[in-house]
Amino acid sequence: IYQSIWDADQNLNGVPGILASESRDEKRGYVVVEEPSDWDGDKDLQILSKVVIPESKRATYILVKKLFDNYTLDQSKPETPQTPEEKAEIAAFINAIKDTDPMKLARGFIEAENGAVMTEEEWYDSIHRIWFEIYDFNA
């Protein structure tokens, strides 16, 4: 299932990682991955040196980028309660992705595993719970 979801995502909005020496397809998009043969420990090395996301694929990238400042990276610190703006960003993202081909595959897998078909509301709530419910590592 994981490979099927990955393939569906790559066919829809995914952009492949490529080496700097590989050909580039601006219409599909790409991420150039630097692979130094002799890394000297330079902590400023940009592993992902160039990211090209075509306009046709930008909508969900823009939505997910808005989510990034909603969470703390320091796992020793608790998350702050979500603001109304953050809740709206989450809802916009879930609504944008929940019916895409990769998510349809994931939903079908979950439904088959559980032996029950989910309503649209149950599917939305499932995504929200799995991806966005705040929990405390220290609890």
Disulfide bonds with the S-S distance in Angstrom:
none
